[in-house]
């Protein structure tokens, strides 16, 4: 049975896990719809952009990053020392790896966003935060799409 005692193999494994975690993050884009949002009625409103502020949308924090990092850290720790020293290194490696895995997952799934303040044509003022994948400027005419469950997006 092949062992993960090679630190390079462990680092490759951590990188591969981080790559897959980035793909698991749900999109907060104004252009991406979930499967549940397809083929359902959405309400449409029109308005004018009053403010555009850059924000940061935090990344996902699931147990997957902690578990993967913990496993990789424990595997790396098990390559250090022998006897009870190896056991301590394995446990500490698992703890540190779990913390690092959680932070890595949050970091790779973090996104730049925009907080858009919009005055609707009916006079109501709303604010919507979404990924910064479209350009908006003060005074732009926009379309607000509100779906079931309260999901709201701003489109040009």
ABEGO torsion letter per residue (X at the ends): XBBAABAAAAAAAAAAAAAAAAAABBBABAABBBAAABGBBBBBBBBBBABBBBBBBBBBBBAAAAAAAAAAAAAAAAABEBEAAAAAAAAAAAAAAAAAAAAAAAAAABBBBBBBBBBBAAGBBBBBBBBBABBBBBGBBBBBBBBBGGBBBBBX
